[in-house]
Amino acid sequence: MARDYIARDPKTGRPINQRRAVKQVDIRSMLPPSGVWERIPRRDIVPLASGQVQMVEIPLSEGGGLARRIDGILALHRVLPAMVVDAHAALCEALDDDEGVIRVAGLKAMPSFAIKKHDDLFMYLSDRLLEENEHVRKAARECLRKLAPVFPSGCEEILRRELRHENKQHRNDAFATLHDTSQNWVETGCLHLDELIREEDVDLRRRGAKILRTITSKGGATGWDLISWSLQDEDAQVRRSASACLPTLANVESRVAAILVEASMFDDDSGVRKNIIRTLKTLDMQNPRVAQLIQDGARDRDPALRKACIDQLSIILTGEKLREVAAELLRQETKPELRTRLERLSRDVDWEGTEEEKNRSLAPLDKVQEEFSEMQLPEIDGIKPITEDLVQKEGVGPTDNAAPPRSGEVESIREGHKEESGRRAARKQDERDF
């Protein structure tokens, strides 16, 4: 996905190369189930896994016990770096062994060992998925689910075949694998979904449309195209799953979501319209295209869509324009609840309102309580405020305990007192003359 901003060197003007963030793989999810294999000495793992040694005795300091070939196969990822090649050969032999339990053990050890060396392992995995033994196939499907999010290119063809498998269990596990892979590798998810939504099998399109939500945020233009194509599908369930991506897309790319909402706003399916209503509430109301969409939706034949759009009219329109649109909609509205709402929007209270409504609009605002009253004035630097009772009883002024002025302010304060005293004396003389 292209980016608008490119960081450049201020001296040369060349783009600054940034190292991509390395994806950390949590190997604990790829390890086999806990068991005796965790305590096998490293020097004995390869001989035990290849069958050269029938069993190995674990030291008492490690808990004691006996380890057999299956335990050695499960512990192959623990070998020293110098023995990785021999361990890889032992794992390949186990995956092609005649006994099913040995092949199952090799499949359980494959995800953790593939991080060290994965050559030819995917070929063995593909063969094990085609076996007649159900236990081996189940272990192979579990192995694929762990490997695909880490090695998407190596498992691409295997996953493509499993997604179209006739067996329902194989198909279920394959789509669960695709869901996990799409979360880590959006490009791989888009690649498979691009093929699935074109299939003639409606089950594949339905399953693929449900995974579209995993690529909505990071899929970019490719993901938008996949959602758009699915919204035009002939199957209602596919369109419903695709429309469920629109609320998320509205938060990521509001303009693209508005275009897709406009194309699917008058869909016949109720599930699609429900998702459209959810998306309308999250779109940018300042966009003229969105405002026109809401006005068109207020004229739709679906009551739920009309109600949602009428509720948004007061957000996108104001004043005379709002009253005109509401009056026009009121002439064709039949629902009593919506008519009441439109009547309120179409009336100008200052001219058409009742006497009570006019008085309410002209009434003064409620008095706002002051944060501090005279009785609750805060103390400043240890100086307590003088109350009215104290003023009347003691004959002191409210400024008598004020903090002393700073240097340079004494003269100005005295001049102010003289002027104020002169004004008071002049007023008293005027009152006596009168």
Secondary structure as the mmCIF struct_conf table of DSSP 4:
data_model
#
loop_
_struct_conf.conf_type_id
_struct_conf.id
_struct_conf.beg_label_comp_id
_struct_conf.beg_label_asym_id
_struct_conf.beg_label_seq_id
_struct_conf.end_label_comp_id
_struct_conf.end_label_asym_id
_struct_conf.end_label_seq_id
BEND BEND1 ASP A 4 ASP A 4
STRN STRN1 ARG A 8 ARG A 8
TURN_TY1_P TURN_TY1_P1 PRO A 10 THR A 12
HELX_LH_PP_P HELX_LH_PP_P1 ARG A 14 ARG A 14
STRN STRN2 PRO A 15 PRO A 15
HELX_LH_PP_P HELX_LH_PP_P2 ILE A 16 ASN A 17
HELX_LH_PP_P HELX_LH_PP_P3 ARG A 19 VAL A 25
HELX_RH_3T_P HELX_RH_3T_P1 ILE A 27 MET A 30
BEND BEND2 LEU A 31 LEU A 31
HELX_LH_PP_P HELX_LH_PP_P4 PRO A 32 PRO A 33
BEND BEND3 SER A 34 GLY A 35
HELX_RH_3T_P HELX_RH_3T_P2 VAL A 36 ARG A 39
BEND BEND4 ILE A 40 ILE A 40
HELX_RH_3T_P HELX_RH_3T_P3 ARG A 42 ASP A 44
HELX_RH_AL_P HELX_RH_AL_P1 ILE A 45 SER A 50
TURN_TY1_P TURN_TY1_P2 GLY A 51 GLY A 51
BEND BEND5 GLN A 52 GLN A 54
STRN STRN3 VAL A 56 GLU A 57
HELX_LH_PP_P HELX_LH_PP_P5 ILE A 58 PRO A 59
HELX_RH_3T_P HELX_RH_3T_P4 LEU A 60 GLU A 62
TURN_TY1_P TURN_TY1_P3 GLY A 63 GLY A 63
STRN STRN4 LEU A 66 ALA A 67
HELX_RH_AL_P HELX_RH_AL_P2 ARG A 69 LEU A 74
TURN_TY1_P TURN_TY1_P4 ALA A 75 ALA A 75
HELX_RH_3T_P HELX_RH_3T_P5 LEU A 76 ARG A 78
BEND BEND6 VAL A 79 VAL A 79
HELX_RH_3T_P HELX_RH_3T_P6 PRO A 81 MET A 83
HELX_RH_AL_P HELX_RH_AL_P3 VAL A 84 LEU A 95
TURN_TY1_P TURN_TY1_P5 ASP A 96 ASP A 96
BEND BEND7 ASP A 98 GLU A 99
HELX_RH_AL_P HELX_RH_AL_P4 GLY A 100 ALA A 114
TURN_TY1_P TURN_TY1_P6 ILE A 115 LYS A 116
TURN_TY1_P TURN_TY1_P7 ASP A 119 ASP A 120
HELX_RH_AL_P HELX_RH_AL_P5 LEU A 121 ARG A 128
TURN_TY1_P TURN_TY1_P8 LEU A 129 LEU A 130
BEND BEND8 GLU A 132 GLU A 132
HELX_RH_AL_P HELX_RH_AL_P6 GLU A 134 LEU A 147
TURN_TY1_P TURN_TY1_P9 ALA A 148 VAL A 150
TURN_TY1_P TURN_TY1_P10 PRO A 152 CYS A 155
HELX_RH_AL_P HELX_RH_AL_P7 GLU A 156 LEU A 163
TURN_TY1_P TURN_TY1_P11 ARG A 164 ARG A 164
BEND BEND9 GLU A 166 ASN A 167
HELX_RH_AL_P HELX_RH_AL_P8 LYS A 168 ASN A 184
HELX_RH_AL_P HELX_RH_AL_P9 VAL A 186 LEU A 196
TURN_TY1_P TURN_TY1_P12 ILE A 197 ARG A 198
BEND BEND10 GLU A 200 GLU A 200
HELX_RH_AL_P HELX_RH_AL_P10 VAL A 202 LYS A 210
HELX_RH_3T_P HELX_RH_3T_P7 ILE A 211 THR A 214
TURN_TY1_P TURN_TY1_P13 ILE A 215 LYS A 218
HELX_RH_AL_P HELX_RH_AL_P11 GLY A 220 LEU A 231
TURN_TY1_P TURN_TY1_P14 GLN A 232 GLN A 232
BEND BEND11 GLU A 234 ASP A 235
HELX_RH_AL_P HELX_RH_AL_P12 ALA A 236 SER A 243
TURN_TY1_P TURN_TY1_P15 ALA A 244 CYS A 245
HELX_RH_AL_P HELX_RH_AL_P13 LEU A 246 VAL A 252
HELX_RH_AL_P HELX_RH_AL_P14 SER A 254 SER A 264
TURN_TY1_P TURN_TY1_P16 MET A 265 PHE A 266
BEND BEND12 ASP A 268 ASP A 268
HELX_RH_AL_P HELX_RH_AL_P15 SER A 270 LEU A 280
TURN_TY1_P TURN_TY1_P17 LYS A 281 THR A 282
BEND BEND13 LEU A 283 LEU A 283
TURN_TY1_P TURN_TY1_P18 MET A 285 GLN A 286
BEND BEND14 ASN A 287 ASN A 287
HELX_RH_AL_P HELX_RH_AL_P16 PRO A 288 GLY A 297
TURN_TY1_P TURN_TY1_P19 ALA A 298 ARG A 299
BEND BEND15 ASP A 300 ARG A 301
HELX_RH_AL_P HELX_RH_AL_P17 PRO A 303 ILE A 316
HELX_RH_AL_P HELX_RH_AL_P18 GLY A 319 LEU A 330
TURN_TY1_P TURN_TY1_P20 ARG A 331 GLN A 332
HELX_RH_AL_P HELX_RH_AL_P19 PRO A 336 SER A 346
HELX_RH_AL_P HELX_RH_AL_P20 VAL A 349 GLU A 352
BEND BEND16 GLY A 353 GLY A 353
HELX_RH_AL_P HELX_RH_AL_P21 GLU A 355 LEU A 362
BEND BEND17 ALA A 363 ALA A 363
HELX_LH_PP_P HELX_LH_PP_P6 PRO A 364 GLU A 370
BEND BEND18 GLU A 371 PHE A 372
HELX_RH_3T_P HELX_RH_3T_P8 GLU A 374 GLN A 376
HELX_LH_PP_P HELX_LH_PP_P7 LEU A 377 GLU A 379
STRN STRN5 ILE A 380 ILE A 380
TURN_TY1_P TURN_TY1_P21 ASP A 381 GLY A 382
STRN STRN6 ILE A 383 ILE A 383
HELX_LH_PP_P HELX_LH_PP_P8 LYS A 384 THR A 387
HELX_RH_AL_P HELX_RH_AL_P22 GLU A 388 GLU A 394
TURN_TY1_P TURN_TY1_P22 PRO A 398 ASN A 401
HELX_LH_PP_P HELX_LH_PP_P9 ALA A 402 ARG A 406
TURN_TY1_P TURN_TY1_P23 SER A 407 GLY A 408
HELX_RH_AL_P HELX_RH_AL_P23 VAL A 410 ASP A 433
#
